[in-house]
Amino acid sequence: MSSWAAEKRLDFIDDVLAGNGVIRRREICEYFGVTMAVASGDMQVYARQNPTLRYCRSSKYYGAARSVRNSTAARRAAWAVIGGV
């Protein structure tokens, strides 16, 4: 079971991928103030949950064809549909 902080980082990864299509570990480090090792671990956890995640070695970013988590962005979209936002 993941910690609350780890779950928030995974939601952040999903939200950034949903919005931008790509994410870099540095974004996780800067947003949450964690080390590159923590960000790498988060990306590994996310990759196990989302097999469409790919790493581009030349540009050093991760990209995914689709998100798999019930992230903040997904929750906001669901609330908007039912008129909660």
C-alpha positions as CSV (number, residue, x, y, z in Angstrom):
1,M,0.0,0.0,0.0
2,S,1.3,3.4,-0.9
3,S,1.5,6.4,1.3
4,W,-0.8,9.4,0.9
5,A,2.2,11.5,-0.5
6,A,3.1,8.8,-3.0
7,E,-0.5,8.6,-4.2
8,K,-0.6,12.4,-4.6
9,R,2.6,12.1,-6.7
10,L,1.0,9.4,-8.9
11,D,-2.1,11.6,-9.4
12,F,0.2,14.4,-10.4
13,I,2.0,12.2,-12.9
14,D,-1.4,11.2,-14.3
15,D,-2.7,14.8,-14.5
16,V,0.5,16.0,-16.2
17,L,0.4,13.2,-18.7
18,A,-3.3,13.8,-19.4
19,G,-2.7,17.5,-20.0
20,N,0.7,17.5,-21.7
21,G,1.1,14.0,-23.0
22,V,4.6,13.9,-21.4
23,I,6.3,14.3,-18.1
24,R,9.9,14.5,-16.8
25,R,11.1,13.3,-13.5
26,R,12.4,16.8,-12.8
27,E,8.8,18.1,-12.8
28,I,8.0,15.7,-9.9
29,C,11.1,16.8,-8.0
30,E,10.4,20.5,-8.4
31,Y,6.7,20.3,-7.6
32,F,7.0,18.0,-4.6
33,G,10.5,18.8,-3.4
34,V,11.6,15.2,-3.6
35,T,14.8,13.6,-4.9
36,M,15.4,12.2,-8.3
37,A,15.4,8.7,-6.8
38,V,11.9,9.2,-5.3
39,A,10.7,10.5,-8.7
40,S,12.2,7.5,-10.5
41,G,10.5,5.2,-8.1
42,D,7.2,6.9,-8.6
43,M,7.6,6.6,-12.4
44,Q,8.4,2.8,-12.0
45,V,5.2,2.4,-9.9
46,Y,3.2,4.4,-12.5
47,A,4.7,2.3,-15.3
48,R,3.6,-0.9,-13.7
49,Q,0.0,0.5,-13.5
50,N,0.2,1.9,-17.1
51,P,1.9,-0.4,-19.6
52,T,1.5,2.3,-22.3
53,L,4.1,4.5,-20.6
54,R,7.3,4.9,-22.6
55,Y,10.6,6.6,-22.0
56,C,12.2,8.7,-24.7
57,R,15.9,8.5,-24.1
58,S,16.8,11.3,-26.5
59,S,14.5,13.8,-25.0
60,K,14.5,12.3,-21.4
61,Y,10.7,12.3,-20.9
62,Y,8.0,9.8,-20.3
63,G,4.9,9.7,-22.4
64,A,1.7,7.5,-22.2
65,A,-1.0,6.7,-24.7
66,R,-3.6,6.9,-22.0
67,S,-4.0,7.4,-18.2
68,V,-5.1,4.7,-15.9
69,R,-5.7,6.3,-12.6
70,N,-8.7,8.0,-11.1
71,S,-6.7,11.2,-11.0
72,T,-7.6,14.7,-10.0
73,A,-8.2,15.6,-13.6
74,A,-10.5,12.7,-14.1
75,R,-12.4,13.5,-10.9
76,R,-12.7,17.2,-12.0
77,A,-14.0,16.1,-15.4
78,A,-16.6,13.7,-13.8
79,W,-17.8,16.5,-11.4
80,A,-18.2,18.9,-14.4
81,V,-20.3,16.3,-16.2
82,I,-22.7,15.9,-13.3
83,G,-22.7,19.7,-12.5
84,G,-20.6,19.5,-9.3
85,V,-18.1,22.1,-10.4
